[in-house]
């Protein structure tokens, strides 16, 4: 497991961290039960009923009123008492199909990749074990949304299929196969700790709750310590994110996961006053008017070959007019070189350390960047 190495040189800063780590900078909902304590995730709640657990799932962003209810029943036990309206899932599950890399990241984190029998895409897949399972046909590609191979899905015989119900594409080809489609909405959480807390739900499906609770506690502690450290920074730089694609610039709102991550790293997102939690497209002129003077510019892409400021300028000469371009403060991650999508959803503390190292280098002098680096 990757280690974040950092130290604090004065007792004053130590005291500052101790005090600030207890501040409530975001709403926290605590649901106490035997199986899990949900502190940050807004998309699911759990109640324990002996041989089964009831899980209520909803849209964390509040954009949809749809709800999904599952009864996680210990395999082979009595179903008596389970309320109507809850789809019964026998646990631990023995085989799962993952529709997104975020879902897969949970199984990677929990060392449960052997339970994944099907995936939709292998683009940007780095994990050695999963690639080996694909080579040996222990895991199969089932196609893309709207064009799933129903016969292959049936042959894989999964206990469940994890789906993202609000994403584009269709599940018509598989929804009548008799295999439970379990909604996984971690991607709609607006906080990094809320997103990673979905490993507790994944762990309950697998019957390894204790492992997930231990992992999450460690992530939470590191993340909150780093967040408190960033709060001690005197300067709060502004940051732009994204780039043009087919004439449009994709941005996320000021209530989004990414905006929260920037705030926790001691920076201000250029769209911080926007109340959207999801993403949307803007034209170049709108982005330029709001982000041209941002101190930093965050970009994630899959550029072929060496990527630098000259290559960026060649893709669109207007990029050179941005302050962050002129000052060479582009924060960059190349998806062809780093396992960004399969790891960062469950490693927010490492991503946070990368950003703090860039925004406030004196606070983490010994941290070696893992995902994000300043483009030279």
VEXFIMI-482708 format. One record per residue (C-alpha): x, y, z; residue number from 1. Coordinates in steps of 0.5 Angstrom, whole numbers, padded with zeros to 4 digits. Last residue first. Example, Ala and Ser with C-alpha at 12.3 -4.5 7.8 and 13.67 -1.06 7.14 Angstrom:
// residues 2
REC      u      v      w  nuba
REC   0027  -0002   0014     2
REC   0025  -0009   0016     1
// end
This chain:
// residues 376
REC      u      v      w  nuba
REC   0014   0042  -0033   376
REC   0007   0039  -0031   375
REC   0006   0040  -0024   374
REC   0004   0033  -0021   373
REC  -0002   0029  -0020   372
REC  -0002   0021  -0019   371
REC   0003   0019  -0014   370
REC   0007   0025  -0012   369
REC   0013   0024  -0007   368
REC   0011   0027   0000   367
REC   0017   0030   0004   366
REC   0016   0037   0004   365
REC   0009   0036   0006   364
REC   0007   0043   0008   363
REC   0012   0047   0005   362
REC   0009   0045  -0002   361
REC   0003   0049  -0001   360
REC  -0001   0048  -0007   359
REC   0003   0043  -0011   358
REC   0004   0038  -0004   357
REC  -0003   0040  -0002   356
REC  -0006   0037  -0009   355
REC  -0001   0030  -0008   354
REC  -0003   0030  -0001   353
REC  -0011   0030  -0003   352
REC  -0010   0025  -0008   351
REC  -0007   0020  -0003   350
REC  -0012   0021   0002   349
REC  -0017   0020  -0003   348
REC  -0015   0013  -0004   347
REC  -0021   0009  -0006   346
REC  -0024   0013  -0012   345
REC  -0017   0014  -0014   344
REC  -0015   0007  -0015   343
REC  -0018   0005  -0021   342
REC  -0019   0011  -0025   341
REC  -0012   0014  -0024   340
REC  -0008   0008  -0025   339
REC  -0002   0012  -0028   338
REC   0001   0012  -0035   337
REC  -0004   0012  -0040   336
REC  -0009   0016  -0036   335
REC  -0004   0022  -0036   334
REC  -0005   0026  -0030   333
REC  -0003   0034  -0030   332
REC  -0003   0040  -0025   331
REC  -0001   0046  -0030   330
REC   0002   0051  -0026   329
REC   0007   0054  -0032   328
REC   0006   0061  -0030   327
REC   0004   0063  -0037   326
REC  -0001   0056  -0037   325
REC  -0004   0058  -0030   324
REC  -0005   0065  -0033   323
REC  -0009   0063  -0039   322
REC  -0007   0066  -0045   321
REC  -0003   0060  -0048   320
REC  -0010   0056  -0048   319
REC  -0012   0060  -0054   318
REC  -0007   0057  -0058   317
REC  -0011   0050  -0058   316
REC  -0008   0043  -0059   315
REC  -0002   0046  -0061   314
REC  -0002   0050  -0054   313
REC  -0002   0044  -0050   312
REC   0003   0040  -0054   311
REC   0008   0046  -0053   310
REC   0006   0046  -0045   309
REC   0008   0039  -0045   308
REC   0006   0032  -0046   307
REC   0010   0026  -0049   306
REC   0007   0021  -0053   305
REC   0000   0020  -0054   304
REC  -0005   0024  -0049   303
REC  -0009   0020  -0044   302
REC  -0012   0026  -0040   301
REC  -0013   0029  -0034   300
REC  -0012   0037  -0033   299
REC  -0012   0041  -0027   298
REC  -0010   0049  -0028   297
REC  -0007   0053  -0023   296
REC  -0007   0060  -0021   295
REC  -0014   0062  -0024   294
REC  -0013   0068  -0028   293
REC  -0017   0066  -0034   292
REC  -0022   0062  -0030   291
REC  -0028   0066  -0030   290
REC  -0028   0069  -0037   289
REC  -0024   0064  -0040   288
REC  -0029   0059  -0038   287
REC  -0035   0063  -0041   286
REC  -0031   0064  -0047   285
REC  -0029   0057  -0048   284
REC  -0037   0054  -0048   283
REC  -0039   0051  -0042   282
REC  -0041   0043  -0041   281
REC  -0044   0040  -0035   280
REC  -0042   0036  -0029   279
REC  -0046   0034  -0023   278
REC  -0046   0038  -0016   277
REC  -0049   0044  -0018   276
REC  -0049   0050  -0014   275
REC  -0044   0055  -0018   274
REC  -0040   0059  -0013   273
REC  -0034   0055  -0013   272
REC  -0033   0055  -0020   271
REC  -0026   0057  -0020   270
REC  -0025   0052  -0015   269
REC  -0021   0055  -0009   268
REC  -0015   0052  -0006   267
REC  -0013   0049   0001   266
REC  -0013   0042   0000   265
REC  -0020   0041   0003   264
REC  -0023   0046  -0002   263
REC  -0020   0043  -0008   262
REC  -0023   0036  -0006   261
REC  -0029   0039  -0005   260
REC  -0029   0042  -0012   259
REC  -0028   0035  -0014   258
REC  -0034   0032  -0011   257
REC  -0038   0037  -0013   256
REC  -0042   0043  -0010   255
REC  -0038   0048  -0014   254
REC  -0041   0045  -0020   253
REC  -0037   0040  -0025   252
REC  -0034   0043  -0032   251
REC  -0034   0040  -0039   250
REC  -0031   0045  -0044   249
REC  -0034   0045  -0051   248
REC  -0031   0045  -0058   247
REC  -0031   0038  -0059   246
REC  -0027   0037  -0052   245
REC  -0024   0043  -0049   244
REC  -0020   0042  -0043   243
REC  -0021   0041  -0035   242
REC  -0020   0044  -0029   241
REC  -0019   0052  -0026   240
REC  -0016   0053  -0019   239
REC  -0015   0059  -0015   238
REC  -0010   0059  -0009   237
REC  -0011   0060  -0002   236
REC  -0006   0063   0002   235
REC  -0004   0063   0009   234
REC  -0004   0055   0010   233
REC  -0006   0052   0016   232
REC  -0013   0049   0013   231
REC  -0008   0045   0009   230
REC  -0006   0041   0015   229
REC  -0013   0040   0017   228
REC  -0015   0037   0011   227
REC  -0008   0033   0012   226
REC  -0011   0030   0018   225
REC  -0018   0029   0016   224
REC  -0015   0025   0010   223
REC  -0010   0021   0014   222
REC  -0016   0019   0019   221
REC  -0021   0018   0014   220
REC  -0017   0013   0010   219
REC  -0015   0009   0017   218
REC  -0022   0009   0019   217
REC  -0024   0006   0012   216
REC  -0019   0001   0012   215
REC  -0021  -0002   0019   214
REC  -0029  -0001   0017   213
REC  -0028  -0005   0010   212
REC  -0024  -0011   0014   211
REC  -0030  -0011   0019   210
REC  -0035  -0012   0013   209
REC  -0032  -0018   0010   208
REC  -0039  -0021   0008   207
REC  -0038  -0020   0000   206
REC  -0044  -0016   0000   205
REC  -0043  -0012   0006   204
REC  -0036  -0011   0004   203
REC  -0039  -0007  -0002   202
REC  -0043  -0003   0002   201
REC  -0037  -0001   0007   200
REC  -0033   0000   0000   199
REC  -0039   0006  -0001   198
REC  -0035   0010   0004   197
REC  -0030   0012  -0001   196
REC  -0035   0016  -0004   195
REC  -0037   0020   0002   194
REC  -0030   0021   0004   193
REC  -0029   0024  -0003   192
REC  -0035   0029  -0002   191
REC  -0040   0030  -0007   190
REC  -0043   0023  -0007   189
REC  -0046   0021  -0014   188
REC  -0040   0016  -0016   187
REC  -0042   0012  -0010   186
REC  -0049   0011  -0013   185
REC  -0048   0003  -0014   184
REC  -0055   0000  -0016   183
REC  -0056  -0007  -0015   182
REC  -0059  -0011  -0021   181
REC  -0061  -0018  -0019   180
REC  -0060  -0023  -0024   179
REC  -0067  -0026  -0027   178
REC  -0065  -0024  -0034   177
REC  -0070  -0019  -0035   176
REC  -0065  -0013  -0034   175
REC  -0060  -0015  -0038   174
REC  -0061  -0013  -0045   173
REC  -0066  -0007  -0043   172
REC  -0060  -0004  -0039   171
REC  -0059   0002  -0043   170
REC  -0054   0007  -0044   169
REC  -0053   0014  -0040   168
REC  -0052   0014  -0033   167
REC  -0057   0015  -0028   166
REC  -0058   0007  -0026   165
REC  -0050   0006  -0025   164
REC  -0050  -0002  -0024   163
REC  -0047  -0007  -0020   162
REC  -0049  -0014  -0023   161
REC  -0051  -0019  -0018   160
REC  -0050  -0027  -0017   159
REC  -0046  -0028  -0023   158
REC  -0048  -0034  -0028   157
REC  -0042  -0032  -0033   156
REC  -0046  -0036  -0038   155
REC  -0052  -0031  -0037   154
REC  -0048  -0025  -0038   153
REC  -0045  -0029  -0044   152
REC  -0052  -0030  -0047   151
REC  -0054  -0023  -0046   150
REC  -0048  -0020  -0049   149
REC  -0049  -0012  -0047   148
REC  -0050  -0007  -0053   147
REC  -0054  -0001  -0049   146
REC  -0048   0000  -0044   145
REC  -0042  -0004  -0047   144
REC  -0040  -0011  -0048   143
REC  -0039  -0017  -0043   142
REC  -0032  -0017  -0042   141
REC  -0030  -0023  -0039   140
REC  -0027  -0025  -0032   139
REC  -0024  -0032  -0031   138
REC  -0022  -0032  -0038   137
REC  -0015  -0033  -0037   136
REC  -0013  -0027  -0040   135
REC  -0018  -0023  -0037   134
REC  -0016  -0026  -0030   133
REC  -0009  -0024  -0031   132
REC  -0011  -0017  -0033   131
REC  -0015  -0017  -0026   130
REC  -0009  -0019  -0022   129
REC  -0004  -0014  -0026   128
REC  -0009  -0008  -0024   127
REC  -0007  -0003  -0030   126
REC  -0014  -0002  -0033   125
REC  -0014   0005  -0037   124
REC  -0019   0002  -0042   123
REC  -0021  -0005  -0040   122
REC  -0029  -0004  -0041   121
REC  -0035  -0007  -0039   120
REC  -0033  -0012  -0033   119
REC  -0035  -0019  -0032   118
REC  -0033  -0025  -0027   117
REC  -0031  -0020  -0021   116
REC  -0030  -0024  -0014   115
REC  -0023  -0026  -0016   114
REC  -0022  -0018  -0015   113
REC  -0023  -0019  -0008   112
REC  -0017  -0015  -0005   111
REC  -0022  -0010  -0001   110
REC  -0019  -0004  -0005   109
REC  -0019  -0008  -0012   108
REC  -0026  -0010  -0010   107
REC  -0028  -0002  -0009   106
REC  -0024   0000  -0015   105
REC  -0028  -0004  -0019   104
REC  -0034   0000  -0018   103
REC  -0031   0006  -0020   102
REC  -0028   0003  -0026   101
REC  -0036   0002  -0028   100
REC  -0040  -0004  -0030    99
REC  -0038  -0009  -0025    98
REC  -0041  -0016  -0026    97
REC  -0040  -0020  -0019    96
REC  -0039  -0027  -0017    95
REC  -0040  -0031  -0010    94
REC  -0044  -0026  -0006    93
REC  -0044  -0027   0001    92
REC  -0049  -0026   0002    91
REC  -0056  -0028  -0001    90
REC  -0059  -0021  -0005    89
REC  -0067  -0020  -0003    88
REC  -0070  -0015  -0007    87
REC  -0074  -0010  -0001    86
REC  -0081  -0008  -0003    85
REC  -0084  -0013   0002    84
REC  -0081  -0013   0009    83
REC  -0076  -0019   0011    82
REC  -0079  -0022   0017    81
REC  -0078  -0029   0015    80
REC  -0073  -0030   0010    79
REC  -0070  -0036   0014    78
REC  -0062  -0037   0012    77
REC  -0058  -0041   0007    76
REC  -0054  -0035   0005    75
REC  -0054  -0029   0010    74
REC  -0060  -0024   0007    73
REC  -0058  -0018   0004    72
REC  -0065  -0014   0004    71
REC  -0064  -0009  -0002    70
REC  -0068  -0003  -0003    69
REC  -0067   0002  -0009    68
REC  -0070   0009  -0008    67
REC  -0072   0014  -0014    66
REC  -0073   0021  -0012    65
REC  -0068   0024  -0017    64
REC  -0063   0030  -0017    63
REC  -0062   0029  -0009    62
REC  -0054   0029  -0010    61
REC  -0054   0023  -0006    60
REC  -0059   0019  -0010    59
REC  -0062   0014  -0006    58
REC  -0060   0007  -0003    57
REC  -0064   0003   0003    56
REC  -0060  -0003   0005    55
REC  -0064  -0008   0010    54
REC  -0059  -0013   0013    53
REC  -0061  -0020   0014    52
REC  -0059  -0026   0019    51
REC  -0060  -0021   0025    50
REC  -0064  -0015   0023    49
REC  -0059  -0010   0022    48
REC  -0060  -0003   0019    47
REC  -0057   0000   0013    46
REC  -0057   0007   0010    45
REC  -0055   0009   0003    44
REC  -0053   0015  -0002    43
REC  -0051   0021   0003    42
REC  -0044   0018   0005    41
REC  -0040   0021   0010    40
REC  -0041   0018   0017    39
REC  -0044   0011   0016    38
REC  -0043   0007   0022    37
REC  -0043   0000   0020    36
REC  -0045  -0007   0022    35
REC  -0048  -0007   0029    34
REC  -0052   0000   0028    33
REC  -0051   0007   0029    32
REC  -0053   0012   0023    31
REC  -0048   0018   0023    30
REC  -0050   0024   0018    29
REC  -0044   0029   0017    28
REC  -0045   0036   0014    27
REC  -0039   0039   0012    26
REC  -0034   0043   0015    25
REC  -0035   0040   0022    24
REC  -0029   0042   0026    23
REC  -0025   0037   0030    22
REC  -0019   0036   0025    21
REC  -0018   0044   0026    20
REC  -0016   0043   0034    19
REC  -0011   0037   0033    18
REC  -0008   0040   0026    17
REC  -0007   0047   0030    16
REC  -0004   0044   0036    15
REC   0001   0040   0031    14
REC   0002   0047   0027    13
REC   0004   0050   0034    12
REC   0008   0044   0036    11
REC   0013   0046   0030    10
REC   0016   0041   0024     9
REC   0010   0037   0022     8
REC   0012   0031   0018     7
REC   0009   0028   0012     6
REC   0010   0021   0008     5
REC   0004   0018   0005     4
REC   0005   0011   0004     3
REC   0002   0007  -0002     2
REC   0000   0000   0000     1
// end
